[in-house]
Amino acid sequence: MIIDMHTHIFPDKIAAAVIDKLSRISKSRAFTDGTLRELLNSMKKFGVDRSIVLPVATNTHQVEKINDSSAALTENFAAQGIISFGCIHPDFTNYRAELSRIKNLGLRGIKIHPVYQDTDLDDKKFLRIIERAAELDLIVVTHAGLDIGFPGVVRCTPKMARNVVREIGDFKFVLAHMGGWKSWTEVVEFLAGANVFVDTAFSTGKIPARAGCEWAAEDSKLLDENGFMTLYKIFGANKILFGTDSPWSAPDESIAFIKNLPISDADKNKILGTNAEKLLGKD
């Protein structure tokens, strides 16, 4: 069982434009065209059994519409392995009712993105949302660390994530990008022993450059085997979830990275799917 806990898709009519814009801003290469069709094709090609779609609301007006679409996407494509989470925005006024509605729609969790939503993770606006989501037993996935499209901007540092855990307590909390993209020294410092999950999305190997763009060798580096194993020892195999950040990482390369690690097959299976299966619960 391989479960990709971190993917993104866009409506067919805007997917090409969105992918082109994000690719130009980030100077990175997309591996699909960002559509549902291509995600399904990629899953079939590389043996991914389920993909979790993580939508992001960049303004309050999108929230309800995205959540309705997420519920419909899951209902129509769960049999093909597609499960969508819901979304929320820190400025959404009626967040308590909307989170309850997300739960009633059958969605397993929510995605938040402090950088795109221009709010620090440990701001009270996010804390109240996360507290309510925890009450409802919803999984909370947040972008963590730097964002490739916003150089130098960090709205979810490992220290902020630790603050949230201390404030809210134990809940189903997933810090994307191995706890903090390109902030992995701070992840070791602030999150060792924290009861959180991390995902592997866009965190291993190196950044795939967009055609015509160049990355300095040092800047393009993500986690190598040694760096990954440092975080593996901190979090343990039970707390690491496989993710690609599709369309921004190649599934075959991401899967191969995990399979080539110097860990037991049992732990590889946990990372690739078993942990996610337990976290998501029954179909």
C-alpha positions in Angstrom: 0.0 0.0 0.0 1.4 3.4 -1.1 -0.5 6.5 0.1 0.6 9.9 -1.1 -0.4 12.2 1.7 0.4 15.5 -0.1 -0.9 16.3 -3.6 -2.4 19.2 -5.4 -4.7 19.5 -8.4 -6.4 22.4 -10.1 -9.6 22.8 -12.3 -8.9 21.8 -15.9 -9.7 25.3 -17.2 -7.0 27.0 -15.1 -4.5 24.2 -14.4 -2.1 25.1 -17.2 -2.0 28.8 -16.3 -1.5 28.0 -12.6 1.2 25.5 -13.2 3.1 27.9 -15.5 2.8 30.7 -13.0 4.0 28.7 -10.0 6.7 27.1 -12.1 8.1 30.4 -13.2 7.9 31.9 -9.7 9.6 28.9 -8.1 12.0 28.1 -11.0 11.0 24.5 -10.5 9.6 21.8 -12.9 6.2 20.3 -12.6 5.9 16.6 -13.3 2.2 16.6 -14.3 -0.1 19.3 -15.7 -1.8 19.7 -12.4 -5.1 18.1 -13.4 -7.0 15.3 -11.8 -6.6 13.2 -14.9 -2.8 13.4 -14.8 -2.7 12.7 -11.0 -4.7 9.5 -11.7 -2.4 8.6 -14.6 0.6 9.2 -12.4 -0.8 7.0 -9.6 -1.4 4.1 -12.0 2.0 4.4 -13.6 3.9 4.4 -10.3 1.8 2.2 -8.2 0.3 4.8 -5.8 -2.9 3.4 -4.2 -4.3 6.6 -2.8 -3.6 10.3 -3.1 -4.7 12.9 -0.6 -5.5 16.2 -2.3 -4.8 19.3 -0.2 -6.6 22.4 -1.3 -5.7 25.9 0.0 -8.0 28.9 0.4 -6.1 32.1 -0.4 -9.1 34.2 0.6 -12.3 33.8 2.7 -14.6 33.8 -0.3 -13.1 30.5 -1.6 -13.6 28.4 1.6 -17.2 27.1 1.2 -16.9 26.5 -2.5 -13.7 24.6 -2.2 -15.1 22.5 0.6 -18.1 21.6 -1.5 -15.9 20.7 -4.4 -13.6 18.6 -2.1 -16.5 16.6 -0.8 -17.8 16.0 -4.4 -14.2 15.0 -5.5 -13.9 12.5 -2.8 -17.4 11.1 -3.4 -16.8 10.7 -7.1 -13.2 9.4 -7.1 -12.6 7.6 -3.8 -13.0 4.3 -5.6 -10.0 5.4 -7.7 -8.0 6.4 -4.7 -8.6 10.1 -4.5 -9.4 11.6 -1.1 -9.6 15.4 -0.7 -9.2 17.3 2.5 -11.1 20.5 3.2 -9.7 24.0 3.7 -10.2 27.0 6.0 -8.8 30.5 6.1 -7.7 32.3 9.3 -9.9 35.3 8.5 -13.0 33.2 7.9 -15.5 34.5 10.4 -17.8 31.5 10.9 -14.9 29.0 11.2 -16.5 26.9 13.9 -19.6 26.2 11.8 -17.6 25.6 8.7 -15.3 23.1 10.4 -18.3 21.3 11.7 -19.7 21.3 8.1 -16.3 19.9 6.8 -16.7 17.1 9.4 -20.3 16.4 8.3 -19.3 16.4 4.7 -17.1 13.4 5.5 -13.8 15.1 4.9 -10.9 13.7 7.0 -9.0 16.9 7.6 -8.0 20.4 6.6 -5.0 22.0 4.9 -3.7 25.4 6.0 -0.9 27.4 4.5 0.4 30.2 6.7 2.5 31.7 4.0 -0.3 31.9 1.4 -2.7 33.0 4.1 -0.4 35.7 5.4 -0.7 34.6 9.1 1.8 33.0 11.5 0.9 29.5 12.5 0.8 30.4 16.2 -1.3 33.4 15.7 -4.6 33.3 17.7 -6.6 33.1 14.5 -5.0 29.8 13.6 -4.9 28.6 17.2 -8.7 28.9 17.5 -9.2 27.0 14.2 -6.8 24.3 15.2 -8.4 23.9 18.6 -11.8 23.5 17.0 -10.4 21.0 14.4 -8.9 19.0 17.2 -12.2 18.9 19.0 -13.7 17.5 15.8 -10.9 14.9 15.4 -10.0 16.4 12.0 -6.4 16.0 10.7 -4.7 19.4 10.4 -2.0 19.6 7.7 0.1 22.7 7.5 2.8 23.9 5.2 5.9 24.2 7.4 9.1 26.1 6.9 10.1 28.2 3.9 8.1 28.3 0.7 9.9 28.1 -2.6 7.6 30.8 -4.1 8.2 33.3 -1.2 11.9 33.5 -0.7 12.8 34.4 2.9 9.2 34.3 4.2 8.5 31.9 7.0 5.1 31.9 8.6 5.4 28.4 10.2 8.8 27.9 11.9 9.5 24.8 13.9 9.3 27.0 17.0 5.9 28.2 16.0 4.8 24.6 15.5 6.1 23.7 18.9 4.1 26.6 20.4 0.9 25.2 18.8 1.5 21.7 20.2 2.1 23.2 23.7 -1.0 25.4 23.4 -3.5 22.8 21.9 -2.1 19.5 23.2 -2.2 16.2 21.3 -4.1 16.2 18.1 -3.7 14.9 14.5 -1.1 17.4 13.3 0.9 17.0 10.2 3.9 19.3 9.5 4.6 19.1 5.8 8.0 19.0 4.2 9.6 17.0 7.0 8.6 19.5 9.7 9.9 22.7 8.0 11.1 23.0 4.4 14.8 24.0 4.4 14.5 24.6 8.2 15.6 21.2 9.2 18.3 22.3 11.7 15.5 24.1 13.6 13.2 21.0 13.3 15.8 19.0 15.2 16.2 21.8 17.8 12.5 22.5 18.5 10.5 19.5 17.5 12.4 16.5 18.9 10.0 14.6 21.0 6.9 16.5 19.8 3.8 14.4 19.1 3.5 15.4 15.4 3.6 13.8 12.0 5.8 15.0 9.2 5.5 14.3 5.5 8.2 13.8 3.0 6.7 16.1 0.3 9.3 18.0 -1.8 12.0 17.4 0.8 14.4 14.8 -0.6 17.0 14.8 -3.4 17.2 18.1 -5.1 14.9 20.8 -6.6 14.0 19.9 -10.2 14.8 23.0 -12.2 12.3 24.5 -14.7 13.6 24.5 -18.3 15.8 27.5 -18.9 16.4 28.0 -15.1 19.4 27.2 -13.1 19.9 26.5 -9.4 23.2 26.9 -7.6 24.3 23.4 -6.5 24.0 24.2 -2.8 20.6 26.0 -3.1 19.1 23.0 -5.0 19.9 20.5 -2.3 17.1 19.1 -0.2 17.5 16.2 2.3 20.1 13.6 1.4 20.1 10.2 3.0 22.1 11.4 6.1 19.8 14.4 6.6 16.7 12.3 6.3 18.0 9.7 8.8 18.7 12.4 11.3 15.0 13.3 11.2 14.0 9.6 11.1 15.8 9.1 14.4 14.0 12.1 15.9 10.5 11.3 14.8 10.6 7.6 14.4 9.1 5.5 11.6 5.6 5.8 13.0 5.4 9.5 12.5 6.7 9.9 8.9 4.2 10.0 6.1 5.0 9.7 2.4 4.2 12.6 0.2 5.2 14.0 -3.2 3.7 17.5 -3.3 2.5 16.4 -6.8 2.9 17.9 -9.3 6.2 19.2 -7.9 8.0 15.9 -7.3 8.3 12.8 -9.3 6.6 9.9 -7.5 9.0 7.3 -8.8 12.0 9.2 -7.4 10.3 9.9 -4.1 9.3 6.3 -3.7 12.8 5.1 -4.6 14.3 7.4 -2.0 12.3 5.7 0.8 12.9 2.2 -0.5 16.7 2.8 -0.6 17.0 4.0 3.0 19.0 1.9 5.4 16.0 1.0 7.5 13.9 -2.2 7.8 11.3 -3.1 5.2 8.6 -2.8 8.0 9.6 0.8 8.6 9.6 1.6 4.8 6.1 0.2 4.6 5.0 2.4 7.5 6.3 5.5 5.8 5.0 4.6 2.4 1.5 3.8 3.5 0.7 2.1 6.8 1.0 5.3 8.9 -1.3 7.2 6.6 -3.8 4.4 6.5 -4.0 4.4 10.3 -4.2 8.2 10.5 -6.9 8.4 7.9 -9.0 5.8 9.5 -11.5 3.5 7.9 -12.8 4.2 4.4 
